[in-house]
Amino acid sequence: MRWPRQWSDASLLEMLRGTPVNYLLVEDGTAAGRLRSAAESLRLPVTIAGAAPSGVEMVQGDWPGTKAMAPGENEHMAAGPTGEPWIDSNGWKVKLAEALHPGSEVWVEAAPTAPRLLVAGTNPVNTDAVCMALMGYDPMAVRGTPPFETCDSTLALAEAAGIGTRDLRRIEVAGGPIREPAFDFAALRRQRRNASAKA
């Protein structure tokens, strides 16, 4: 796992206890020094990014995701020969690296796209509500309002079933309150629709 530069508190490594993460990549020697003892207690080796250990082949990959064909009322995903949306994948790059460097372990360097933000939670409805707010949407939105223009609010349905809440006032958010979107997807979506309407 590439450790985010902004996470300077070594105690955050505790989030990785019991997870499949088995290696930490950090930006520089300062970060490595700050995290090393906490990482050792979790048996996590620490390496400076760009300096892969012996026996490891690094390949430049893509952050998994789909690509929109064109903006519009309902943005359609680009389809492959199967007619289904393709998800950018690094499988072929890993296979190629394995063929070119037999016996080496292959690591994929895939930087996330904007907003470079990780949100985690213990309740899926609460977590989705926080994500909606970070994306510039109102988690209390109902059918007919963005992003639920043509469907029922999945968060409202889950809340009604007693799975969680979409009310941000009832959700404890570590790291402080959400005052503005981290990456305003709602504004970006409006901008694309306006550009499409003018074309």
Secondary structure, DSSP 4 states (H G I P E B T S, - for coil): -BPPTT---GGGGGGGTTSS---EEESSHHHHHHHHHHHHHTT--EEETT-PPTTEEEEE-------EEE-SSSPEEPB-TTSSBP----HHHHHHHHHHSTT-EEEEE-PPPTT------SSHHHHHHHHHHHTT--TT--TTSTT-TTS--HHHHHHHTTS----GGGS--TTS---S-SS-HHHHHHHHHHHHHH-
